[in-house]
Amino acid sequence: MPYCVHCGVETDEKSCPLCSTPIIDPNIEDNDDERRFPYPEAIDELYQKVDMKYARRLALIVLAVPVLVVLAVNLISTGSISWSLYVIGALICLYTWFLVPVFYRFKRPYAYLFIGFTSLLLYLYVIARMNNGVGWYLGLALPIILVCFIMVQLILLAVRRLEWQPLERAAAVASLIAISLIAIDWICDAFTGEVFLNWSIYALLPLMALAGVFLLLERKKELKEEIRKRLFF
């Protein structure tokens, strides 16, 4: 086994682990690197490819088990399908919110939002029909969810605008949140019969001020660089 001429340490490495002196063994040819240095320079990690079709089928089977159990218990206990729809709807929503983004690939992320919000709208509609509350669904739940859906879509669109600077995108996000809160407040007031914007004003002012600060910092390059130097000294 070769050794270091300075430290006397026997090693199979290309250099001494103590003083980093190159190890040269004259009894072994130069091209016999595999025998001189048995340890590979890089370790290859093997990643197994996941069969997405099988994973989707397996997830559906796992989801079907509690659905069938709940249906059976509901039918046996009451003789009809009633409260089990709450559980089934919740399971479907969980599937569309968490498993669809994992098991399905869409070219645009907006499709995931559409599927998720659609499942939520249908689930709330089932709850409203079962409790004779279609009025609050059409006047309150449906418009609020649509406002949230549009807001999230616009926020995602603003974040993906790579030609915008990061602070410009942050200002756009703050402005969109402020506008959506005003819309939700107006919807709630309209449902009660008296439109009087209240709590949304208190949320609007700081959000718009924050958006203004972001835009100001983006316009003032000197101030932006000074803050960056103070933060990351």
N, C-alpha and C positions, 0 to 999 in steps of 0.2 A: 504494500500500500504506500502511495507517495506521501511525503511529509513536507512541512514548511521548513525552509532552510533557516528561518529566523527563530521561530517558536518551537520547532520540533514536534508540532502537532500532526498526527496522522489523520488524513482526511481524503475523501473521494471527491471533494468539491474542486472547482476550477481555481479558487483562491482561498487563502487561509481565512477562517472565520474570525480570527483574533486580530491579525494585522493586515489582512487583505492583500497579502503578497501572492502573486500568481504561482500556482502549483504546476511544476513541470516534471514529468516522469520520463526520463530518456529511454526506459526499457519498453515503452508502448508507443506505437506508431501514432502520428498526428491525426490520421483519419479514423482512428479507432475510438471515437468519442463515446460510443455506446458502452464500451467495456470500461473506459476510464471513469466516466461519469454516469453511473446507472440511474440517476434521478432525472426525470424529464424536466425540461425548462418550463413547460406549460402543462397545466392539467386541464384536460378537456372535460367539460361538464355535459352530460347527456340529458336533454330535455325530451320528455315524452309528449307527443302531440295528443291533445284531448279530442276525442271523437264527439263533436258537438251534437250530432244527430242522436247518438246514444244518450248523451247527457240531457238533451231536451226530453226524450222519451222517459228517462228515469225520473226527471223532475216532475213530469206530468203524472207518472204512476204514484210517486210519493205524495203529490198533492191530492190525487184522487182518493187515497185511503181515508184521510179525515173527512173529506166531503161525503163519501159513502157512509161512514160511521155516523156522522151528524144527521144525514138524511134518514138513516134507519132508526136512530133514537127518536127523532122528531115524529116519524110516522107511527112508531110503536106507542109513543107516549100520548100523542094528540090525535092520531089518525089522519093528519093532514100535514102539508108542508107550510110551516109558518116561521118560527124563530130560526130555523136552520139556514134561511136565506141570509141572515146577518153574518153568520160564520162563513158561508160559502162566498158571499160577496167580499168579505175581508180577505179571504185566501186568494181570490182572483186579483184583488188589488195588490196584495203583496207580491204575487207572481209577476204582474206587469211592471211593478216599480223596481223590483230587485233582481228578478231572474231573467226577464226579457233583455235588459242591457247586457247581461253576461252571456246568454246563449244565442242571441240573434245579433247579426251585424247589419247595420244600415249605413248607407253612404253619408247621410246627414243626421246629426244628433236630434234634429227637430222631430223626427219620427218617434223617438222614445218619449218625448214630452207629450206628443199627441196621444199616444197609446195610454200613457199614465193618467193624463187628465180625463180622457174619455172613460176609462174604467172607473175613475172616481165619480164622474157625473152619473154614470149608470148605477153605481152603488148607492149614491144618495137618492137617486130617483126611486129605486126599489124601496128604500127606507121611507121615503115620503109617501109612496103609494100604500105601503102597509100600515101607515099611521094616519092616513087621510090628511096628509100635509103637503099636497101638491102646490098649494098656494105659496107657502114659504120657500118651496123648492124653486118655483118659477120666479118669484119676486126677490129672493135673497140668495139662495145657494148657487143657482145657475149663473147669475151675473157676476157674483164675486169670484167664482171659479174661472169664468171666462176672462175676467180682468187679470187674475193671477197668471193664467195661461199666456195671455198676450204679453204681460210684463216679463215673464221668464223667457219667452221667445225673443223679445227685444233685447233683454240683458245678454242672452247668449249671442245674439247677433252683434251687439256692441263689443263684447269681449273678443269675438273672433275677427273683428276688424283690425288686422295687424298693421294697417297703414296709420292707425291712430296711435298716439303715444299712450303709455300706461296711465298717466294722470288724466288724459282726456277720456279714456275708457272708464276710469273710476268716477269721473264727473258725470258721465252719461248714466252709469249704474245708479248713482245717488239720485239723479234727477228722475229716472224712471221709477224708482221706489217711491219717491215723494209724490209723483203724479198718481201712481196706483193707489196710494193710501188715501188721497183725496177722492178718487173714484169709489173706493170701498166705503168711505164715510158717507158719500152722497147716496150710494145704493142703500145703505142701512137707514138713512134718514128718509129716503123716498118710500121704503117699505113700511115705516111707521107712520107716514103721512105728513111729516113736517121736515122739510129740508133746512137744516141749520148745521153748517160745518163747525165742528168743535175740536175733537181730539186730533184730527188730521192736520189742523193748522200748526199745532205744537210740534208735530213730527215734520211738517213741511219746511218750517223755517230753518232748523239746524241742518237738514239734509241739503237744502239749496245753498246754505252758507258753506257747507263742506264742499259741494260741487264748485262753488265760486273760488274757494281756496285752491282746489286742485287745478282749475284753469289758470288762476293767477300764477301759481308755481310753474306751470308748464310754459307760460308766456315769459316769465322772468327767469331766464336761464342762469343769470348770475346768482340770484337768490336760491335757485334750485341747487346749484353746485355748492354754494356755501353751506346749505343745510346738509347736503350729502357729505361734505368734508367733516362737519361737526359730528355727524352720526357715526361715520366710519373713519375714525382718525387712525 
